Amino acid sequence: MISIFFLEKYGLTHKVARTVSDAGFSLIDFLIIDNTNIYSKQLTNSNRDKVFSAIQKWFLDDKVDIDIFDNVIMLNATNKSVSIE
């Protein structure tokens, strides 16, 4: 579920990422063709369009070598940190 926060690197705001994640959607939901779940009442058209816009920017990026399951992205998404000792 947290992987939606990966799109913050491509212009998705944290507020929209949090709203989409809280509604139960992950990045994979937006990558599956004909996924009718993302057209539910839980997600506004505006937020859905913002996610698709960020995905398009991601796909157009010349440096698509980022791990969408990067632990740092996941920690940032949950507002948690790791203590360095």
N, CA, C and O atoms as CSV, one atom per row, in Angstrom:
chain,resi,resn,atom,element,x,y,z
A,1,MET,N,N,0.807,-1.199,0.000
A,1,MET,CA,C,0.000,0.000,0.000
A,1,MET,C,C,0.851,1.265,0.000
A,1,MET,O,O,0.475,2.262,-0.616
A,2,ILE,N,N,1.959,1.235,0.663
A,2,ILE,CA,C,2.780,2.430,0.799
A,2,ILE,C,C,3.389,2.882,-0.523
A,2,ILE,O,O,3.746,4.053,-0.655
A,3,SER,N,N,3.517,2.003,-1.494
A,3,SER,CA,C,4.230,2.345,-2.717
A,3,SER,C,C,3.639,3.513,-3.481
A,3,SER,O,O,4.314,4.058,-4.355
A,4,ILE,N,N,2.409,3.926,-3.197
A,4,ILE,CA,C,1.834,5.097,-3.858
A,4,ILE,C,C,2.665,6.336,-3.552
A,4,ILE,O,O,2.688,7.273,-4.350
A,5,PHE,N,N,3.345,6.354,-2.412
A,5,PHE,CA,C,4.158,7.499,-2.018
A,5,PHE,C,C,5.392,7.655,-2.891
A,5,PHE,O,O,6.023,8.712,-2.887
A,6,PHE,N,N,5.734,6.639,-3.623
A,6,PHE,CA,C,6.822,6.712,-4.593
A,6,PHE,C,C,6.570,7.841,-5.587
A,6,PHE,O,O,7.514,8.475,-6.059
A,7,LEU,N,N,5.318,8.094,-5.905
A,7,LEU,CA,C,4.970,9.098,-6.908
A,7,LEU,C,C,5.179,10.529,-6.424
A,7,LEU,O,O,5.059,11.466,-7.214
A,8,GLU,N,N,5.486,10.715,-5.149
A,8,GLU,CA,C,5.802,12.062,-4.676
A,8,GLU,C,C,7.047,12.591,-5.375
A,8,GLU,O,O,7.225,13.803,-5.496
A,9,LYS,N,N,7.900,11.696,-5.831
A,9,LYS,CA,C,9.086,12.111,-6.583
A,9,LYS,C,C,8.709,12.638,-7.961
A,9,LYS,O,O,9.541,13.236,-8.644
A,10,TYR,N,N,7.476,12.424,-8.372
A,10,TYR,CA,C,7.013,12.835,-9.698
A,10,TYR,C,C,5.834,13.792,-9.609
A,10,TYR,O,O,4.994,13.826,-10.509
A,11,GLY,N,N,5.764,14.560,-8.545
A,11,GLY,CA,C,4.806,15.639,-8.444
A,11,GLY,C,C,3.537,15.369,-7.670
A,11,GLY,O,O,2.751,16.293,-7.461
A,12,LEU,N,N,3.306,14.154,-7.237
A,12,LEU,CA,C,2.115,13.871,-6.439
A,12,LEU,C,C,2.330,14.455,-5.047
A,12,LEU,O,O,3.369,14.225,-4.428
A,13,THR,N,N,1.362,15.201,-4.562
A,13,THR,CA,C,1.520,15.798,-3.241
A,13,THR,C,C,1.336,14.738,-2.158
A,13,THR,O,O,0.684,13.716,-2.369
A,14,HIS,N,N,1.918,15.006,-1.012
A,14,HIS,CA,C,1.808,14.056,0.097
A,14,HIS,C,C,0.351,13.916,0.539
A,14,HIS,O,O,-0.089,12.830,0.914
A,15,LYS,N,N,-0.388,15.022,0.490
A,15,LYS,CA,C,-1.798,14.993,0.896
A,15,LYS,C,C,-2.598,14.043,0.009
A,15,LYS,O,O,-3.380,13.234,0.507
A,16,VAL,N,N,-2.400,14.143,-1.316
A,16,VAL,CA,C,-3.122,13.259,-2.239
A,16,VAL,C,C,-2.645,11.823,-2.066
A,16,VAL,O,O,-3.456,10.897,-2.065
A,17,ALA,N,N,-1.334,11.629,-1.921
A,17,ALA,CA,C,-0.801,10.280,-1.719
A,17,ALA,C,C,-1.396,9.655,-0.464
A,17,ALA,O,O,-1.771,8.483,-0.472
A,18,ARG,N,N,-1.483,10.418,0.598
A,18,ARG,CA,C,-2.047,9.920,1.858
A,18,ARG,C,C,-3.533,9.592,1.677
A,18,ARG,O,O,-4.000,8.561,2.161
A,19,THR,N,N,-4.279,10.461,0.984
A,19,THR,CA,C,-5.709,10.233,0.753
A,19,THR,C,C,-5.933,8.961,-0.052
A,19,THR,O,O,-6.807,8.156,0.270
A,20,VAL,N,N,-5.142,8.787,-1.092
A,20,VAL,CA,C,-5.275,7.601,-1.944
A,20,VAL,C,C,-4.903,6.342,-1.163
A,20,VAL,O,O,-5.585,5.321,-1.253
A,21,SER,N,N,-3.828,6.422,-0.406
A,21,SER,CA,C,-3.396,5.281,0.398
A,21,SER,C,C,-4.421,4.948,1.475
A,21,SER,O,O,-4.728,3.777,1.699
A,22,ASP,N,N,-4.951,5.964,2.140
A,22,ASP,CA,C,-5.958,5.744,3.189
A,22,ASP,C,C,-7.239,5.137,2.631
A,22,ASP,O,O,-7.974,4.456,3.346
A,23,ALA,N,N,-7.504,5.388,1.343
A,23,ALA,CA,C,-8.688,4.801,0.699
A,23,ALA,C,C,-8.447,3.339,0.319
A,23,ALA,O,O,-9.350,2.653,-0.160
A,24,GLY,N,N,-7.211,2.871,0.540
A,24,GLY,CA,C,-6.904,1.462,0.306
A,24,GLY,C,C,-6.272,1.145,-1.029
A,24,GLY,O,O,-6.229,-0.015,-1.437
A,25,PHE,N,N,-5.776,2.175,-1.724
A,25,PHE,CA,C,-5.191,1.945,-3.042
A,25,PHE,C,C,-3.674,2.004,-2.985
A,25,PHE,O,O,-3.098,2.750,-2.194
A,26,SER,N,N,-3.040,1.215,-3.826
A,26,SER,CA,C,-1.587,1.221,-3.941
A,26,SER,C,C,-1.216,1.535,-5.382
A,26,SER,O,O,-2.081,1.620,-6.254
A,27,LEU,N,N,0.056,1.701,-5.617
A,27,LEU,CA,C,0.536,2.008,-6.967
A,27,LEU,C,C,0.105,0.937,-7.964
A,27,LEU,O,O,-0.255,1.253,-9.098
A,28,ILE,N,N,0.139,-0.303,-7.556
A,28,ILE,CA,C,-0.195,-1.408,-8.462
A,28,ILE,C,C,-1.634,-1.309,-8.961
A,28,ILE,O,O,-1.931,-1.745,-10.074
A,29,ASP,N,N,-2.531,-0.744,-8.154
A,29,ASP,CA,C,-3.923,-0.582,-8.579
A,29,ASP,C,C,-4.036,0.290,-9.825
A,29,ASP,O,O,-4.937,0.095,-10.641
A,30,PHE,N,N,-3.139,1.237,-9.971
A,30,PHE,CA,C,-3.172,2.162,-11.098
A,30,PHE,C,C,-2.430,1.616,-12.321
A,30,PHE,O,O,-2.523,2.178,-13.413
A,31,LEU,N,N,-1.704,0.537,-12.133
A,31,LEU,CA,C,-0.951,-0.053,-13.243
A,31,LEU,C,C,-1.671,-1.240,-13.880
A,31,LEU,O,O,-1.258,-1.728,-14.932
A,32,ILE,N,N,-2.735,-1.698,-13.249
A,32,ILE,CA,C,-3.499,-2.833,-13.777
A,32,ILE,C,C,-4.543,-2.320,-14.756
A,32,ILE,O,O,-5.361,-1.469,-14.408
A,33,ILE,N,N,-4.516,-2.832,-15.970
A,33,ILE,CA,C,-5.477,-2.418,-16.989
A,33,ILE,C,C,-6.879,-2.841,-16.576
A,33,ILE,O,O,-7.077,-3.936,-16.050
A,34,ASP,N,N,-7.837,-1.976,-16.815
A,34,ASP,CA,C,-9.257,-2.241,-16.528
A,34,ASP,C,C,-9.532,-2.522,-15.048
A,34,ASP,O,O,-10.383,-3.348,-14.719
A,35,ASN,N,N,-8.827,-1.850,-14.177
A,35,ASN,CA,C,-9.080,-2.016,-12.745
A,35,ASN,C,C,-10.245,-1.114,-12.352
A,35,ASN,O,O,-10.060,0.079,-12.110
A,36,THR,N,N,-11.433,-1.682,-12.290
A,36,THR,CA,C,-12.624,-0.896,-11.983
A,36,THR,C,C,-12.643,-0.402,-10.546
A,36,THR,O,O,-13.396,0.518,-10.226
A,37,ASN,N,N,-11.839,-0.984,-9.680
A,37,ASN,CA,C,-11.809,-0.551,-8.274
A,37,ASN,C,C,-11.378,0.901,-8.132
A,37,ASN,O,O,-11.842,1.590,-7.223
A,38,ILE,N,N,-10.495,1.385,-9.016
A,38,ILE,CA,C,-10.018,2.762,-8.874
A,38,ILE,C,C,-11.056,3.782,-9.331
A,38,ILE,O,O,-10.849,4.987,-9.187
A,39,TYR,N,N,-12.165,3.305,-9.877
A,39,TYR,CA,C,-13.240,4.207,-10.280
A,39,TYR,C,C,-14.406,4.115,-9.296
A,39,TYR,O,O,-15.571,4.247,-9.671
A,40,SER,N,N,-14.064,3.887,-8.042
A,40,SER,CA,C,-15.079,3.752,-6.999
A,40,SER,C,C,-15.362,5.109,-6.360
A,40,SER,O,O,-14.715,6.110,-6.671
A,41,LYS,N,N,-16.327,5.118,-5.478
A,41,LYS,CA,C,-16.681,6.340,-4.757
A,41,LYS,C,C,-15.619,6.711,-3.729
A,41,LYS,O,O,-15.636,7.822,-3.199
A,42,GLN,N,N,-14.699,5.799,-3.441
A,42,GLN,CA,C,-13.663,6.071,-2.445
A,42,GLN,C,C,-12.601,7.029,-2.959
A,42,GLN,O,O,-11.836,7.581,-2.168
A,43,LEU,N,N,-12.540,7.235,-4.263
A,43,LEU,CA,C,-11.469,8.030,-4.857
A,43,LEU,C,C,-12.071,9.055,-5.808
A,43,LEU,O,O,-12.791,8.694,-6.739
A,44,THR,N,N,-11.779,10.323,-5.578
A,44,THR,CA,C,-12.338,11.365,-6.444
A,44,THR,C,C,-11.639,11.351,-7.804
A,44,THR,O,O,-10.508,10.883,-7.933
A,45,ASN,N,N,-12.331,11.870,-8.804
A,45,ASN,CA,C,-11.745,11.963,-10.146
A,45,ASN,C,C,-10.483,12.811,-10.126
A,45,ASN,O,O,-9.510,12.501,-10.813
A,46,SER,N,N,-10.497,13.864,-9.350
A,46,SER,CA,C,-9.349,14.765,-9.256
A,46,SER,C,C,-8.111,14.035,-8.722
A,46,SER,O,O,-7.028,14.137,-9.300
A,47,ASN,N,N,-8.276,13.307,-7.629
A,47,ASN,CA,C,-7.138,12.575,-7.060
A,47,ASN,C,C,-6.662,11.474,-7.994
A,47,ASN,O,O,-5.460,11.249,-8.132
A,48,ARG,N,N,-7.591,10.794,-8.627
A,48,ARG,CA,C,-7.224,9.748,-9.578
A,48,ARG,C,C,-6.419,10.347,-10.738
A,48,ARG,O,O,-5.413,9.775,-11.158
A,49,ASP,N,N,-6.861,11.489,-11.249
A,49,ASP,CA,C,-6.150,12.143,-12.346
A,49,ASP,C,C,-4.752,12.583,-11.925
A,49,ASP,O,O,-3.811,12.517,-12.716
A,50,LYS,N,N,-4.619,13.030,-10.683
A,50,LYS,CA,C,-3.308,13.449,-10.178
A,50,LYS,C,C,-2.356,12.259,-10.100
A,50,LYS,O,O,-1.171,12.387,-10.407
A,51,VAL,N,N,-2.871,11.112,-9.694
A,51,VAL,CA,C,-2.034,9.910,-9.639
A,51,VAL,C,C,-1.605,9.513,-11.047
A,51,VAL,O,O,-0.433,9.213,-11.277
A,52,PHE,N,N,-2.543,9.508,-11.989
A,52,PHE,CA,C,-2.201,9.144,-13.361
A,52,PHE,C,C,-1.205,10.126,-13.977
A,52,PHE,O,O,-0.339,9.723,-14.754
A,53,SER,N,N,-1.320,11.397,-13.640
A,53,SER,CA,C,-0.373,12.401,-14.130
A,53,SER,C,C,1.036,12.114,-13.611
A,53,SER,O,O,2.011,12.189,-14.358
A,54,ALA,N,N,1.130,11.785,-12.325
A,54,ALA,CA,C,2.436,11.464,-11.742
A,54,ALA,C,C,3.009,10.182,-12.358
A,54,ALA,O,O,4.217,10.084,-12.576
A,55,ILE,N,N,2.153,9.213,-12.634
A,55,ILE,CA,C,2.611,7.970,-13.272
A,55,ILE,C,C,3.152,8.273,-14.662
A,55,ILE,O,O,4.175,7.720,-15.067
A,56,GLN,N,N,2.470,9.149,-15.394
A,56,GLN,CA,C,2.936,9.501,-16.729
A,56,GLN,C,C,4.315,10.157,-16.660
A,56,GLN,O,O,5.179,9.858,-17.483
A,57,LYS,N,N,4.532,11.049,-15.685
A,57,LYS,CA,C,5.840,11.681,-15.503
A,57,LYS,C,C,6.896,10.637,-15.164
A,57,LYS,O,O,8.033,10.726,-15.626
A,58,TRP,N,N,6.521,9.652,-14.359
A,58,TRP,CA,C,7.444,8.570,-13.993
A,58,TRP,C,C,7.856,7.795,-15.234
A,58,TRP,O,O,9.038,7.514,-15.431
A,59,PHE,N,N,6.881,7.449,-16.071
A,59,PHE,CA,C,7.181,6.687,-17.274
A,59,PHE,C,C,8.024,7.470,-18.273
A,59,PHE,O,O,8.782,6.878,-19.042
A,60,LEU,N,N,7.902,8.788,-18.270
A,60,LEU,CA,C,8.661,9.626,-19.191
A,60,LEU,C,C,10.048,9.973,-18.658
A,60,LEU,O,O,10.869,10.544,-19.376
A,61,ASP,N,N,10.304,9.631,-17.417
A,61,ASP,CA,C,11.597,9.922,-16.791
A,61,ASP,C,C,12.695,9.086,-17.438
A,61,ASP,O,O,12.545,7.883,-17.652
A,62,ASP,N,N,13.794,9.753,-17.740
A,62,ASP,CA,C,14.934,9.054,-18.347
A,62,ASP,C,C,15.663,8.164,-17.353
A,62,ASP,O,O,16.412,7.273,-17.751
A,63,LYS,N,N,15.448,8.400,-16.059
A,63,LYS,CA,C,16.190,7.670,-15.030
A,63,LYS,C,C,15.291,6.700,-14.282
A,63,LYS,O,O,15.282,6.701,-13.051
A,64,VAL,N,N,14.548,5.888,-14.980
A,64,VAL,CA,C,13.620,4.969,-14.329
A,64,VAL,C,C,14.391,3.768,-13.793
A,64,VAL,O,O,14.270,2.651,-14.295
A,65,ASP,N,N,15.174,4.027,-12.775
A,65,ASP,CA,C,15.952,2.959,-12.152
A,65,ASP,C,C,15.738,2.955,-10.642
A,65,ASP,O,O,16.551,2.422,-9.886
A,66,ILE,N,N,14.632,3.558,-10.219
A,66,ILE,CA,C,14.336,3.677,-8.796
A,66,ILE,C,C,13.487,2.494,-8.357
A,66,ILE,O,O,12.534,2.117,-9.039
A,67,ASP,N,N,13.827,1.925,-7.246
A,67,ASP,CA,C,13.071,0.807,-6.679
A,67,ASP,C,C,11.808,1.348,-6.020
A,67,ASP,O,O,11.892,2.099,-5.048
A,68,ILE,N,N,10.625,0.971,-6.543
A,68,ILE,CA,C,9.379,1.500,-5.979
A,68,ILE,C,C,9.097,0.972,-4.579
A,68,ILE,O,O,8.185,1.451,-3.906
A,69,PHE,N,N,9.864,0.000,-4.144
A,69,PHE,CA,C,9.699,-0.533,-2.794
A,69,PHE,C,C,10.847,-0.098,-1.895
A,69,PHE,O,O,11.138,-0.740,-0.886
A,70,ASP,N,N,11.495,0.999,-2.272
A,70,ASP,CA,C,12.618,1.547,-1.523
A,70,ASP,C,C,12.201,1.788,-0.068
A,70,ASP,O,O,11.172,2.410,0.193
A,71,ASN,N,N,12.994,1.300,0.858
A,71,ASN,CA,C,12.659,1.419,2.282
A,71,ASN,C,C,12.584,2.860,2.758
A,71,ASN,O,O,11.786,3.177,3.640
A,72,VAL,N,N,13.409,3.744,2.184
A,72,VAL,CA,C,13.388,5.147,2.594
A,72,VAL,C,C,12.068,5.789,2.187
A,72,VAL,O,O,11.494,6.567,2.949
A,73,ILE,N,N,11.581,5.466,0.984
A,73,ILE,CA,C,10.289,5.991,0.542
A,73,ILE,C,C,9.191,5.512,1.484
A,73,ILE,O,O,8.307,6.284,1.853
A,74,MET,N,N,9.244,4.270,1.864
A,74,MET,CA,C,8.226,3.727,2.760
A,74,MET,C,C,8.283,4.393,4.132
A,74,MET,O,O,7.241,4.677,4.723
A,75,LEU,N,N,9.468,4.639,4.636
A,75,LEU,CA,C,9.595,5.305,5.934
A,75,LEU,C,C,9.070,6.731,5.868
A,75,LEU,O,O,8.380,7.185,6.780
A,76,ASN,N,N,9.398,7.443,4.780
A,76,ASN,CA,C,8.907,8.809,4.618
A,76,ASN,C,C,7.387,8.812,4.542
A,76,ASN,O,O,6.738,9.699,5.096
A,77,ALA,N,N,6.829,7.847,3.874
A,77,ALA,CA,C,5.379,7.785,3.693
A,77,ALA,C,C,4.653,7.586,5.019
A,77,ALA,O,O,3.548,8.096,5.205
A,78,THR,N,N,5.252,6.866,5.918
A,78,THR,CA,C,4.614,6.611,7.210
A,78,THR,C,C,5.069,7.601,8.275
A,78,THR,O,O,4.711,7.479,9.447
A,79,ASN,N,N,5.870,8.590,7.850
A,79,ASN,CA,C,6.397,9.610,8.753
A,79,ASN,C,C,7.219,8.992,9.887
A,79,ASN,O,O,7.184,9.469,11.021
A,80,LYS,N,N,7.946,7.943,9.571
A,80,LYS,CA,C,8.788,7.295,10.570
A,80,LYS,C,C,10.251,7.483,10.202
A,80,LYS,O,O,10.580,7.791,9.057
A,81,SER,N,N,11.092,7.302,11.146
A,81,SER,CA,C,12.527,7.430,10.900
A,81,SER,C,C,13.269,6.301,11.594
A,81,SER,O,O,12.731,5.611,12.459
A,82,VAL,N,N,14.479,6.142,11.201
A,82,VAL,CA,C,15.328,5.106,11.788
A,82,VAL,C,C,16.412,5.808,12.581
A,82,VAL,O,O,17.104,6.685,12.063
A,83,SER,N,N,16.553,5.425,13.827
A,83,SER,CA,C,17.601,6.035,14.637
A,83,SER,C,C,18.956,5.511,14.209
A,83,SER,O,O,19.127,4.322,13.940
A,84,ILE,N,N,19.908,6.416,14.153
A,84,ILE,CA,C,21.272,6.036,13.768
A,84,ILE,C,C,22.098,5.951,15.028
A,84,ILE,O,O,22.350,6.957,15.691
A,85,GLU,N,N,22.516,4.749,15.351
A,85,GLU,CA,C,23.297,4.550,16.586
A,85,GLU,C,C,24.605,3.904,16.255
A,85,GLU,O,O,25.411,3.648,17.150
